[in-house]
Amino acid sequence: MALNYVWVAFFLITFVVAIIKLVFFGDVEVFQNIVNSIFDSAKNGAEISIGLVGVMTFALGIMKIGENGGMINIFARLVGPFFNKLFPEIPKNHPAFGSILMNFSANALGLDNAATPMGLKAMKELQELNPNKDTASNAQIMFIVLNASSLTLLPISIMAYRKEAGAVDPSDVFLPILLATFFSTLVALILVAAYQKINLFNKVIMAYLGGMTLCVGALLYYIAGLDQEAISLISKVAGNVILFGLFTSFIGLALFRGINVYDSFIEGAKEGFEVAIKIIPYLVAMLVGIAVFRSSGTMDYIVQGFSSAIAFCGLDTSFVDALPVAFMKPLSGSGARGLMVDLMHAKGPMDFASRVACVIQGSTETTFYVLAVYFGAVGIKKTRHALPCALLSELSGVIAAIIMSYIFFK
């Protein structure tokens, strides 16, 4: 129901704003811009979905090889004790654990194209366990919200954009992004655990979280001693080496166990094609709603209002120019990326607001896109507490990004 109200609000608010701009400000093009944005975004949504066909087909084919060959089961056993506590509805050693881990790993490595099909695979497996097919289960909500919190260890693309914009030190946002996204993920976990009455002080959960914290700390310590070129090189190479190594391990173990690798791939690939086509109406609906909201200028008014309020409170407004990225990111990843790039070109990549925008871009996720695609792929209509938890964790990521930017760059 939450997505229903949000989607309707996009149109109603846009209509009111457009009427005001037409009647009181004489903007005779506002409705034309809105209508044009509807057709453009509808086309864009279909193109995105069709573009996913190839990636989905390949990724789910590889995942089927991993499932039939037993590698997914191995991953499930490795994270089983931890995931069994976070996802008590999922049977022990269920293949969904492996898919969830693969999705989280791809997101952490900054490999968005690989993360989406793996996440959709996980959602499909979780849907098979869901007794109420039109209502999100606790396990699906936990997975979605953690996914939307966007834990990122290697923000490759952001550093590349900064380098292209002429940044003296493109990787200077690496540590702030890592810390901000770690905080947003922790908040996401706490929020969902509170809703679902999961005890986070369980010794197993504390052990895994402590281990992850130590790993993040060790990575920070190692990276701190490297120059920006070395960091960029490691970030670029490590993620892809790890991902291709995983794919190869799937194939190798399946071959070793006498599985027909090619037939397994084709079996999974067929599922990928079906899923990519199925998400078209959900994705088009969300992108159209977002487009009309943007084209009416409503987003600009919101940013201006926040800027005035911050200045009125006597607070530093150096970060305000980065707020459009924060407002846009839950709605559109490409839109937020475009705003980030525009800001760097307008003010320079080493400007404080530009750096804040980069940290926000790396520490938050396209919440509405994620919910629309993932829930839409399995036909979920009632999302329960998924949206408020995801948005609150994203808000915490934005706040953490601003704070970290002041710590590192001011």
KACORVEN-V250265 format. One record per backbone hydrogen bond with DSSP energy under -1.0 kcal/mol. NH is the residue of the N-H (numbers start at 1). CO is the residue of the C=O. E is the energy in kcal/mol with one decimal. If there is no record, write none. Layout:
nh->[NH:NH]
co->[CO:CO]
e->[E:E]
This chain:
nh->[5:6:7:8:9:10:11:12:13:14:15:16:17:18:19:20:21:22:23:24:27:28:33:34:35:36:37:38:39:40:41:42:43:44:45:46:47:48:49:50:51:52:53:56:57:58:59:60:61:62:63:64:65:66:67:68:69:70:72:74:75:76:77:78:79:83:84:86:87:90:94:97:99:100:101:102:103:104:105:106:107:108:109:110:111:112:115:116:118:119:120:121:122:123:124:125:126:127:128:135:136:141:142:143:144:145:146:147:148:149:150:153:154:156:159:160:161:162:163:164:165:166:167:172:174:177:178:179:180:181:182:183:184:185:186:187:188:189:190:191:192:193:194:195:196:198:202:206:207:208:209:210:211:212:213:214:215:216:217:218:219:220:221:222:223:224:225:226:231:232:233:234:235:236:237:238:239:241:242:243:244:245:246:247:248:249:250:251:252:253:254:255:256:257:258:259:261:264:265:266:267:268:269:270:272:273:274:275:276:277:278:279:280:283:284:285:286:287:288:289:290:291:292:293:294:295:296:297:301:302:303:304:305:306:307:308:309:310:311:312:313:314:315:320:322:323:325:326:327:328:329:331:332:336:337:338:339:340:341:342:343:344:345:346:347:348:351:355:356:357:358:359:360:361:362:363:367:368:370:371:372:373:374:375:376:377:380:381:382:386:389:390:391:392:393:394:395:396:397:398:399:400:401:402:403:404:405:406:407:408:409:410]
co->[1:2:3:4:5:6:7:8:9:10:11:12:13:14:15:16:17:18:19:20:21:26:29:30:31:32:33:34:35:36:37:38:39:40:41:42:43:44:45:46:47:48:50:52:53:54:55:56:57:58:59:60:61:62:63:64:65:66:66:70:71:72:73:74:75:79:80:82:83:87:91:94:95:96:97:98:99:100:101:102:103:104:105:107:106:110:111:112:114:115:116:117:118:119:120:121:122:123:124:132:382:137:138:139:140:141:142:143:144:145:147:108:108:154:155:156:157:158:159:160:161:163:162:169:171:173:174:175:176:177:178:179:180:181:182:183:184:185:186:187:188:189:190:191:192:193:199:202:203:204:205:206:207:208:209:210:211:212:213:214:215:216:217:218:219:220:222:223:227:228:229:230:231:232:233:234:235:237:238:239:240:241:242:243:244:245:246:247:248:249:250:251:252:253:255:254:259:260:261:262:263:264:265:266:268:269:270:271:272:273:274:275:277:279:280:281:282:283:284:285:286:287:288:289:290:291:292:294:297:298:299:300:301:302:303:304:305:306:307:308:309:311:310:317:319:320:322:322:323:324:325:328:328:332:333:334:335:336:337:338:339:340:341:342:343:344:348:351:352:353:354:355:356:357:358:359:365:330:366:367:368:369:370:371:372:373:375:134:134:383:385:386:387:388:389:390:391:392:393:394:395:396:397:398:399:400:401:402:403:404:405:406]
e->[-2.1:-2.2:-2.7:-2.3:-2.4:-1.9:-1.1:-2.5:-2.6:-1.6:-2.5:-2.0:-2.5:-2.7:-2.4:-2.2:-2.4:-2.2:-3.0:-2.3:-2.4:-1.4:-2.7:-1.9:-2.6:-2.6:-2.1:-1.6:-1.8:-2.5:-2.6:-2.2:-2.0:-2.3:-2.7:-1.9:-2.4:-2.6:-2.1:-2.7:-2.7:-1.4:-1.3:-3.6:-2.8:-2.3:-3.0:-2.6:-1.2:-2.4:-2.5:-1.9:-1.6:-2.3:-2.3:-2.9:-2.7:-1.0:-1.7:-1.6:-2.2:-2.4:-1.9:-1.9:-2.0:-3.0:-3.0:-1.6:-3.3:-1.7:-1.5:-1.7:-1.7:-2.7:-2.3:-2.3:-2.2:-2.6:-2.6:-2.4:-2.3:-2.4:-1.7:-1.5:-2.8:-1.1:-1.9:-1.9:-1.4:-2.6:-2.5:-1.9:-2.1:-2.4:-2.1:-1.9:-2.4:-2.3:-1.3:-1.7:-3.0:-2.2:-2.6:-2.3:-2.8:-2.7:-2.1:-2.2:-2.8:-1.2:-1.2:-3.2:-1.7:-2.4:-1.8:-2.0:-2.3:-2.2:-2.1:-2.4:-1.9:-1.3:-2.7:-1.9:-1.8:-2.3:-2.4:-2.5:-2.5:-2.8:-1.7:-1.9:-2.2:-2.0:-2.0:-2.4:-2.2:-2.3:-2.2:-2.7:-2.3:-2.2:-2.1:-2.1:-2.6:-2.6:-1.1:-2.8:-2.0:-2.2:-2.9:-2.5:-2.2:-2.6:-2.3:-2.2:-2.1:-2.5:-2.5:-2.7:-2.5:-2.5:-2.4:-2.4:-3.0:-2.2:-1.0:-2.2:-2.1:-2.5:-2.2:-2.6:-2.7:-2.3:-2.5:-3.0:-1.1:-2.5:-2.7:-2.3:-2.6:-2.4:-2.1:-2.1:-2.5:-2.2:-2.1:-2.0:-3.0:-2.5:-1.9:-2.5:-2.4:-1.9:-1.4:-2.8:-1.3:-2.0:-2.3:-2.3:-2.2:-2.1:-2.7:-1.8:-1.7:-1.9:-1.7:-2.3:-2.2:-1.7:-1.9:-1.4:-1.2:-2.6:-2.7:-2.1:-1.8:-2.5:-2.4:-1.9:-2.2:-2.3:-2.2:-1.4:-2.0:-2.8:-1.2:-1.7:-1.8:-2.0:-2.1:-2.3:-2.3:-2.2:-2.4:-2.2:-2.2:-2.5:-2.3:-2.3:-1.6:-1.4:-1.9:-1.3:-2.1:-1.9:-1.0:-1.1:-2.6:-2.3:-2.3:-1.3:-3.1:-2.3:-2.3:-2.4:-2.1:-2.3:-2.5:-2.6:-2.2:-2.0:-2.1:-2.2:-2.8:-1.7:-1.4:-2.2:-2.5:-2.4:-1.9:-2.3:-2.7:-2.5:-1.7:-1.2:-1.8:-2.2:-2.8:-2.7:-2.5:-2.8:-2.7:-2.0:-1.4:-2.0:-2.6:-2.1:-2.8:-2.1:-1.7:-2.4:-2.8:-2.3:-2.2:-2.0:-2.6:-2.2:-1.7:-2.1:-2.6:-2.7:-2.3:-2.3:-2.5:-3.0:-2.0:-1.9:-2.2:-2.6:-2.9:-1.2]
